[in-house]
Amino acid sequence: MSNERDTEDRPVDGASESSDHDPGPDDVEEESTPEDSGGGFGSDVDVEFDAEISEDDDDLLGGLRVESTEDIKVPEKLVDQVIGQDHAQEIVRKAAKQRRHILMIGSPGTGKSMLAKAMTQLLPNEDLQDVLIYHNPDDGNEPKVRTVPAGKGDQIVDAHKEEARKRNTMRTILMWLIIIVILGYSLFIGNILLGIIAAAIIYLAFKYANRGSDAMIPNLLINNADRTTAPFEDVTGAHAGALLGDVRHDPFQSGGMETPSHDRVEAGGIHKSHRGVLFIDEINTLDVRSQQHLMTAIQEGEFSITGQSERSSGAMVQTEPVPCDFIMVAAGNRDALENMHPALRSRIKGYGYEVFMDDTIEDTPEMRRKYARFVAQEVENDGRLPHFTREAVEEVILEAKRRSGRKGHLTLLFRSLGGLVRVAGDIARAEDAEFTTRDHVLQAKKRSRSIEQQLADTYIERYSDYDMTMNEGGVVGRVNGLAVMGDDSGIVKPIMAEVTQGHGEVIATGKLQEIAQESVQNVSAIIKKFTNQDINELDVHIQFLQSYEGVEGDSASISIATAVISALEEIPIAQDVAMTGSLSVRGDVLPVGGVTHKIEAAAKAGIDTVIIPKSNEQDVMIEDEYEEQVEVVPVSHISEVLEIALVGEPEKDGLVDRLKNITTALERDRQVPSGSPTPQ
Ligand SMILES: Nc1ncnc2c1ncn2[C@@H]1O[C@H](COP(=O)(O)OP(=O)(O)OP(=O)(O)O)[C@@H](O)[C@H]1O
């Protein structure tokens, strides 16, 4: 197993073949010391909570003996604050040592940028550099670039300024001496006007000379003097100038009023993150040209700065190459992979790591203690929220369990969990409460509803206004399907099916065509076997009533199959039943996502029974208020779905029996008699 993980974490192909000074991942393993794995970053070391811990495994706070978050110690270093994501933490630790790039893919708010920031605390900061841009006397449009150890840049600029100041003072004294002499002489010869003109010319000549010596002062492009950790630059959504550097436009351009080109040079994120971390979220939204330049920068480790706007005088200027030896942490959601520049992706693949972020983590006493610490951390970071009582923290942890959507797990979507903590704290603050209590958290849960949840509730309201919600009686071909909207809300989506004579076509509109087609194909074996009807001679019309948001073809499979079978056999479907589940071609009901939210949506719509896949049974964590309103029936086969959903014996019974017989026959066919040769 450990070997598997080792192979998985190795940079793909090219990484191990790269230059000599780059240690391979195995070298790094040997180099690791207990210290490296300590401090809570990929460590097994228990976290110091500065509080007693009891052995009570059922305790919602993992045995943490505290009265409120006030009693919980929050670690100072970001690396010690990261919860879960063990694999990503390990990769970040390795990549920091090997100076490899990372591609992090995962849901928003799972800690991608937090980990990238934490990475800077693992990089050495003693080899940081300052970058200076000098005027080039041979070519004013190609400023010179020099690097010096961090902190020296300031000193060099100060020394140049001092030198220029001294030179200017000397010149000024000389200028006034000359002017006094000229004015004195002009008084002496009685031509004061000539004297004033001569003095003015001399004044301007000296001013011009002084400007020339000011131009010799270098521009401190990157100043790392006060850095305690390696730099971190977040260039998410940055335009080309902010990413690659820019040269400002000069409206005067010539005639003595212009600003020297080296003074107009601005560093980009790639330069500021030299020897640090460049973080780019939503990497797929970066325009192609920027992605190409980024690849060049990664390859060369240096990148000249030029004006990004073609019409600006800055475009005439191009500096010597400026160092940009950064570690890139590119991040995105799953769809980022599709739109990312293939060459950039293959560069990361070849010379770095790819890591998928976890959405949930196993619920253990140690984890709960960390979640309690997370609440304390959010309170501390905000600085204005009242501390949370023990019961309030327990409620947050319960919500983390619920949001995971999986039994025995906690959600790792910390951004939204942090949002809940802040809303609860704000409610408590508005009441001038000393502590944030469980009641405040419960109120916050109601208030901090996502757009999707609000939209789902609006739909429910509207449906009932127009009597669209059906939760009683029986209707042929109409099923209350269930879908998820966003991450955290369910909605009842009625599906209608009608069957007519035709040519085996599945008729639906737009996006639904694809979904419906696939679903009908998936269930056609069942329909054919069990209805004795050849659907090649029929047209199946399917309609997802109202809209198609949130409809995933797969989880609507049992609903579509039920609607079609009902329409074919003209047996009504009970409208106080809703259902969700995927379906195999042999009629097995397979697991789907978001069952808890779907059940709650059904309960809100007044539905009495919800059919879910048996394998999802353990994921159900509905709120207490819905528990009594709705009966959840886990099923493993379509025959069970029909048994519950169809109404009107004896037709229904005949149909279900037929289906059961077919299923038994299918089961028999599936079994290979012992001793029989293995099929080739
Ligand atoms: N694994 C984690 N451990 C502790 N806190 C976390 C974790 N992940 C996220 N957080 C909290 O959530 C906040 C947001 O996380 P972060 O910005 O890192 O998410 P992200 O994955 O980069 O999301 P996005 O892609 O939307 O930018 C962090 O500032 C931190 O407070």
The ligand as an SDF file (V2000), in Angstrom:
LIG
                    3D

 31 33  0  0  0  0  0  0  0  0999 V2000
   -8.1500   22.4160    5.1320 N   0  0  0  0  0  0  0  0  0  0  0  0
   -8.4550   23.5090    5.8440 C   0  0  0  0  0  0  0  0  0  0  0  0
   -8.1550   23.5900    7.1550 N   0  0  0  0  0  0  0  0  0  0  0  0
   -8.4990   24.6790    7.8840 C   0  0  0  0  0  0  0  0  0  0  0  0
   -9.1200   25.7490    7.3750 N   0  0  0  0  0  0  0  0  0  0  0  0
   -9.4290   25.7290    6.0790 C   0  0  0  0  0  0  0  0  0  0  0  0
   -9.1120   24.6090    5.2420 C   0  0  0  0  0  0  0  0  0  0  0  0
   -9.5460   24.8640    4.0150 N   0  0  0  0  0  0  0  0  0  0  0  0
  -10.0960   26.0800    4.0300 C   0  0  0  0  0  0  0  0  0  0  0  0
  -10.0350   26.6160    5.2710 N   0  0  0  0  0  0  0  0  0  0  0  0
  -10.5960   27.9150    5.6680 C   0  0  0  0  0  0  0  0  0  0  0  0
  -11.3790   28.3950    4.5750 O   0  0  0  0  0  0  0  0  0  0  0  0
  -10.8210   29.6020    4.0390 C   0  0  0  0  0  0  0  0  0  0  0  0
  -10.8700   29.5380    2.5300 C   0  0  0  0  0  0  0  0  0  0  0  0
   -9.9940   28.5430    2.0690 O   0  0  0  0  0  0  0  0  0  0  0  0
   -9.1290   28.6980    0.7430 P   0  0  0  0  0  0  0  0  0  0  0  0
   -9.1850   30.0960    0.2280 O   0  0  0  0  0  0  0  0  0  0  0  0
   -7.7930   28.1110    0.9730 O   0  0  0  0  0  0  0  0  0  0  0  0
   -9.9590   27.7760   -0.2070 O   0  0  0  0  0  0  0  0  0  0  0  0
   -9.6970   27.4400   -1.7470 P   0  0  0  0  0  0  0  0  0  0  0  0
   -9.7180   25.9490   -1.8620 O   0  0  0  0  0  0  0  0  0  0  0  0
   -8.4800   28.1370   -2.2320 O   0  0  0  0  0  0  0  0  0  0  0  0
  -11.0120   28.0010   -2.3790 O   0  0  0  0  0  0  0  0  0  0  0  0
  -11.2360   28.7860   -3.7580 P   0  0  0  0  0  0  0  0  0  0  0  0
  -10.8570   27.8490   -4.8400 O   0  0  0  0  0  0  0  0  0  0  0  0
  -12.6800   29.1160   -3.7450 O   0  0  0  0  0  0  0  0  0  0  0  0
  -10.3790   30.0030   -3.6680 O   0  0  0  0  0  0  0  0  0  0  0  0
   -9.4010   29.6580    4.5970 C   0  0  0  0  0  0  0  0  0  0  0  0
   -8.9780   30.9700    4.7850 O   0  0  0  0  0  0  0  0  0  0  0  0
   -9.5440   28.9450    5.9330 C   0  0  0  0  0  0  0  0  0  0  0  0
  -10.0350   29.8210    6.9050 O   0  0  0  0  0  0  0  0  0  0  0  0
  1  2  1  0
  2  3  1  0
  2  7  2  0
  3  4  2  0
  4  5  1  0
  5  6  2  0
  6  7  1  0
  6 10  1  0
  7  8  1  0
  8  9  2  0
  9 10  1  0
 10 11  1  0
 11 12  1  0
 11 30  1  0
 12 13  1  0
 13 14  1  0
 13 28  1  0
 14 15  1  0
 15 16  1  0
 16 17  2  0
 16 18  1  0
 16 19  1  0
 19 20  1  0
 20 21  2  0
 20 22  1  0
 20 23  1  0
 23 24  1  0
 24 25  2  0
 24 26  1  0
 24 27  1  0
 28 29  1  0
 28 30  1  0
 30 31  1  0
M  END
$$$$
